[in-house]
Amino acid sequence: QVQLLESGGGLVQAGGSLRLSCVAFGSIFIINVMGWSRQAPGKQSELVGRIASDGDTNYAESVKGRFTIYRGDDKNTVYLKMNSMKPEDTAVYYCYHWQGSSVYWGKGTLVTISS
């Protein structure tokens, strides 16, 4: 019903910046929540940030002040701007989209931060 296409992953040095994008397409509800989670090798998945259709946002404590989540003008594109990146941010980042009783996930994009 909904598909997500992620992009923007790559390799950056500590202290650098990167922006991820996620485009949702299909049968999109007006009321929804989109966000990003990440999973590093050997660790459980961690919520990074999310944004509701009313604009309300939430962030993990570890990324507050460094990461920003926002939507494009079409409302179906979500960005995650990551600044002052740390080696601990290295992970596969997954976009998700929640609407009604369904949650959809992207396939993930790898982010690697060198020390």
C-alpha positions in Angstrom: 0.0 0.0 0.0 2.9 2.3 0.8 6.5 2.2 -0.4 9.4 4.1 1.0 12.6 5.0 -0.9 15.6 6.1 1.1 18.7 7.8 -0.1 21.7 9.9 1.2 23.7 7.4 3.1 27.5 7.4 2.8 30.8 7.8 4.5 31.8 11.0 6.3 34.4 12.1 8.8 33.6 12.7 12.5 32.3 16.3 12.8 30.9 16.2 9.3 27.3 16.4 8.1 25.0 14.3 6.1 21.3 14.5 5.0 19.1 11.5 4.5 15.9 11.6 2.5 12.8 9.3 2.4 10.0 9.5 -0.1 6.7 7.8 0.6 4.4 6.8 -2.3 1.2 4.9 -2.7 -2.0 5.2 -0.7 -0.9 7.9 1.8 -3.2 9.1 4.6 -3.3 12.7 5.5 -2.7 11.9 9.2 0.5 10.0 9.6 3.9 9.8 11.3 7.2 9.4 9.6 10.6 8.9 11.1 14.0 7.3 11.2 15.4 4.5 13.2 18.9 3.1 13.2 20.6 -0.2 14.0 24.3 -0.7 14.5 25.9 -4.1 14.4 25.3 -6.0 17.6 22.8 -3.4 18.9 19.1 -3.2 19.0 17.1 -0.7 16.9 17.0 2.8 18.2 14.5 5.6 17.3 16.4 8.6 16.0 13.6 11.0 15.3 10.0 11.2 14.1 7.6 13.8 12.8 3.9 13.7 12.8 1.6 15.3 10.2 0.9 18.2 12.6 4.7 18.9 12.7 5.3 17.6 16.2 8.8 16.1 16.5 10.7 13.8 18.8 14.4 12.9 19.0 16.5 10.4 20.8 18.5 12.1 23.6 21.7 11.1 21.9 21.0 13.2 18.8 19.2 16.2 20.2 20.8 19.4 19.1 22.6 17.7 16.3 19.9 16.1 14.1 16.9 17.7 12.6 13.9 16.0 11.0 11.6 17.9 8.6 9.2 17.4 5.8 9.4 18.7 2.2 6.6 20.8 0.8 4.8 17.8 -0.6 4.6 16.3 2.9 5.5 12.9 1.6 9.2 13.5 1.7 11.0 13.4 5.0 14.6 14.5 5.6 17.0 13.8 8.4 19.8 16.4 8.6 22.7 15.1 10.7 25.4 17.5 11.9 28.4 17.1 14.1 28.4 13.4 13.4 30.2 11.0 15.7 31.5 7.5 15.2 28.7 6.3 17.4 26.2 7.4 14.7 27.4 4.6 12.4 24.5 2.4 11.6 22.0 1.4 9.0 19.2 4.0 9.0 15.7 3.0 8.3 12.8 5.2 7.3 9.3 4.3 8.6 5.8 5.5 7.9 2.9 4.9 10.2 -0.7 5.4 9.3 -3.9 3.9 10.6 -2.9 0.4 11.9 0.0 -0.1 9.5 3.7 0.6 9.7 5.9 0.5 6.6 9.7 0.4 6.5 12.3 1.3 4.0 15.1 -1.1 3.2 17.7 1.1 4.9 20.7 3.2 4.0 24.2 2.8 5.5 25.8 5.7 7.3 29.4 5.3 8.3 31.4 7.9 10.3 35.1 7.6 10.4 37.1 8.7 13.5 
